[in-house]
Amino acid sequence: MTLNLTTDEFRSLMKIVFLGNWMANAYRGEALPEFEKIEQLILSRASSFGAEEPVNFDPKKDAWSYTREFDEEMQEFVNDYNIEALYDELGYWLARRDLMDDIGEEKAAGLTPAGLSEAAAPYLEKYDREFEEYGIERIGIVSGYGEE
């Protein structure tokens, strides 16, 4: 397959490959080879597209890598994603906890998925507003809560 990309389009492709590989492998002890292989293939072609500045080749490792500057640029995307994912997940689990505290597991079990989502909506909205206004500044552990 031949790709006809401009230098800017290829740099965008490198960003997508970086972020995809990061998503797949960031929390693994051992990287998934299929992602690593594609990343190496794309990086090896950077000079063909006039996009060689963000990559380095290490002959000792026989592998391509991103420059520190490119990596730092990509970390901004990663950090933005991590913050939003934290708020989404934390809000979901806190809303679910609060809903269960209010209606109980038995009543929740009788709701359809749509009904459960509808019942949780006010709780989710509360946490969305909280995170938007304060981030995690007011989140903490309440001593004695839930203890017998």
Buried (B, 14 or more C-beta within 10 A) or exposed (E): EEEEBEEEEBBEBBBEBBBEBBEBBEEEEEBEEEBBEEBBEBBEBBEEBEBBEBBBBEEEEEBBBBEEEBBEBBEEEBEEEEEEEEBBEBBBEBBBEBBEEEBEEEEBEEBEEEEBEEBBEEBBEBBBEBBEEEEEEEEEEEEEEEEE
